[in-house]
């Protein structure tokens, strides 16, 4: 009976199996990277805004506190987007004819709100409350990064569930004194391992990791 396969068929079969395994593995790897890449998470990507508002200029150069614009961050689940009136409190006196601030003047005259694009926009199925985090010693920069260095606002963290859970599991690593919550330049001290648990106890912080904490 003649031989059905050439001797080289064994090598071809082995190579085919290896190639199939590599193809499957690379497909999963690409999917994993894509799911966590900036094109999916929008990390490090500043969205187009109706006005080229610079946090770096207003926070770092002018020294404006977060709460001046985000007025409800300490008392509400939503930090608040500043109304045109807040912008005009300064820009009715400075840069009154600049092209960069024209959309502000137009909004003030027409009464129509500026349509800002939210940078940190969680899905509707996620519950998040700014006030509880702020009043428990979690600083603005812990989630939003060094906004005082951002000419245009962008995300520095994915805001994915595993990122949030990492803090909820070990809040002592990320907590800071309440007096430092709005300090963008705050640096965790060398004794954070000792200070953190003390603040967790003092502020009655709970390590909440149940699904219903965020999914209500």
C-alpha positions in Angstrom: 0.0 0.0 0.0 1.5 3.3 -1.0 2.3 5.9 1.7 -0.5 8.5 2.0 1.6 11.2 3.5 5.1 12.4 2.9 7.6 12.4 5.8 7.5 16.1 5.9 3.7 16.0 6.7 4.6 15.5 10.4 6.6 18.8 10.4 3.8 20.6 8.6 1.2 19.3 11.1 3.3 20.4 14.1 3.8 23.8 12.6 0.1 24.1 11.8 -0.7 23.4 15.5 1.8 25.9 16.7 0.6 28.6 14.3 -3.0 27.9 15.4 -2.1 28.3 19.1 -0.1 31.5 18.4 -3.0 32.9 16.4 -5.5 32.3 19.2 -3.1 33.6 21.8 -2.3 36.8 19.8 -6.0 37.4 19.2 -6.7 37.3 22.9 -3.6 39.5 23.5 -4.7 42.1 21.0 -8.3 42.1 22.4 -6.9 42.5 25.9 -4.7 45.4 25.0 -7.4 47.1 22.9 -9.8 46.8 25.8 -7.4 48.7 28.0 -5.9 51.0 25.4 -6.6 54.8 25.1 -8.9 54.3 22.1 -11.2 52.4 24.5 -10.6 54.0 27.9 -9.8 57.6 26.5 -6.9 57.8 29.0 -4.5 60.6 28.1 -6.9 61.8 25.4 -8.4 65.3 25.8 -11.8 65.5 24.1 -12.7 68.5 21.9 -14.4 71.2 24.0 -16.4 74.3 22.9 -13.8 76.4 24.6 -10.1 75.7 25.0 -10.3 75.9 28.8 -7.0 75.4 30.5 -7.0 73.9 34.0 -3.2 74.6 34.1 -3.7 78.3 33.5 -6.7 78.7 35.9 -5.5 76.4 38.7 -1.7 76.7 38.6 -1.2 80.2 37.2 -4.2 81.9 38.7 -4.5 79.8 41.8 -8.3 79.2 41.5 -9.5 76.5 43.9 -11.5 73.5 42.6 -14.5 74.5 44.6 -14.8 77.9 42.9 -16.1 76.2 39.7 -17.2 72.8 41.0 -19.4 74.3 43.7 -21.3 71.2 44.7 -18.4 68.7 45.1 -18.6 68.7 48.9 -22.3 68.3 49.2 -23.6 66.5 46.1 -22.9 63.3 44.1 -22.2 65.5 41.1 -19.2 67.9 41.3 -21.0 70.4 39.1 -20.2 72.1 35.8 -19.7 75.9 36.2 -22.4 78.0 34.8 -21.6 80.8 32.4 -22.1 83.3 35.3 -19.1 81.8 37.1 -16.9 82.4 34.0 -18.3 85.9 33.5 -17.4 86.9 37.1 -13.9 87.2 35.8 -14.3 87.5 32.0 -16.6 90.4 32.2 -13.5 92.3 33.3 -10.6 90.5 31.7 -10.2 89.2 28.1 -13.4 90.9 27.3 -12.9 91.0 23.6 -10.6 87.9 23.1 -11.7 85.4 20.5 -11.0 82.5 22.9 -13.7 83.8 25.3 -16.3 84.7 22.7 -18.3 81.5 23.3 -18.6 82.6 27.0 -19.9 86.0 26.0 -22.3 84.5 23.5 -23.7 82.1 26.1 -24.1 85.0 28.5 -26.0 87.0 26.0 -28.2 84.2 24.7 -28.8 82.5 28.0 -27.9 79.1 26.5 -25.5 76.9 28.5 -22.1 76.0 27.1 -22.2 72.4 26.0 -19.1 71.1 27.7 -18.0 67.5 27.0 -17.7 65.5 30.2 -14.2 64.0 30.6 -15.0 61.7 33.5 -18.3 60.3 32.5 -19.3 57.0 34.2 -21.9 54.7 32.6 -25.5 55.1 33.8 -25.3 51.8 35.6 -22.6 53.0 38.0 -23.4 55.1 41.1 -20.7 57.5 42.2 -21.0 60.2 44.8 -18.3 62.9 44.9 -19.3 64.3 48.3 -18.8 61.0 50.2 -15.3 60.6 48.8 -14.2 64.2 49.4 -15.6 64.1 53.0 -13.8 60.8 53.7 -10.3 62.1 52.8 -10.0 61.1 49.1 -8.2 63.9 47.2 -9.2 65.3 43.8 -5.9 64.4 42.3 -6.2 60.8 43.4 -8.8 60.3 40.6 -8.3 63.3 38.3 -4.6 63.6 38.4 -2.5 66.7 38.3 -5.1 69.0 36.6 -2.9 72.0 37.4 -0.5 70.6 34.7 -3.2 70.0 32.0 -3.6 72.6 29.3 -6.6 70.6 28.2 -8.4 68.2 30.6 -8.0 64.5 30.1 -8.4 61.3 32.1 -5.4 59.8 33.8 -7.1 56.7 35.1 -9.4 54.3 33.4 -12.2 54.5 36.0 -12.8 50.8 35.3 -14.2 48.7 38.1 -10.9 47.0 39.0 -9.3 50.4 39.4 -12.0 51.6 41.8 -12.0 48.3 43.7 -8.3 48.6 44.3 -8.9 51.7 46.4 -12.0 50.3 48.1 -10.1 47.3 49.2 -7.2 49.2 50.7 -8.4 52.8 51.4 -5.6 53.4 53.9 -3.2 53.6 50.9 -5.0 56.5 49.3 -6.6 58.4 52.1 -5.2 61.8 53.2 -6.1 64.4 55.8 -9.3 66.3 55.0 -7.4 69.5 55.0 -5.4 68.3 52.0 -8.2 67.0 49.9 -8.1 70.0 47.5 -4.4 70.3 47.5 -3.4 69.3 44.0 0.3 69.1 45.0 -0.2 66.8 47.9 2.3 64.0 48.3 1.7 61.0 50.5 4.2 61.0 53.4 6.7 58.3 54.1 4.7 57.2 57.1 1.5 56.7 55.0 1.4 53.0 56.2 1.0 54.4 59.7 -1.1 57.5 59.0 -3.5 55.8 56.6 -5.1 53.3 59.1 -5.4 56.1 61.6 -7.3 58.3 59.2 -9.5 55.4 58.1 -10.5 54.8 61.7 -10.9 58.6 62.4 -13.1 59.2 59.3 -15.0 55.9 59.8 -14.1 54.7 56.3 -15.5 51.3 55.3 -13.9 48.9 52.8 -17.0 48.6 50.6 -16.6 46.0 47.8 -20.2 44.7 47.5 -21.7 45.0 44.1 -24.6 47.1 45.4 -22.1 49.8 46.6 -21.8 51.1 43.0 -24.5 49.1 41.1 -27.9 50.1 42.6 
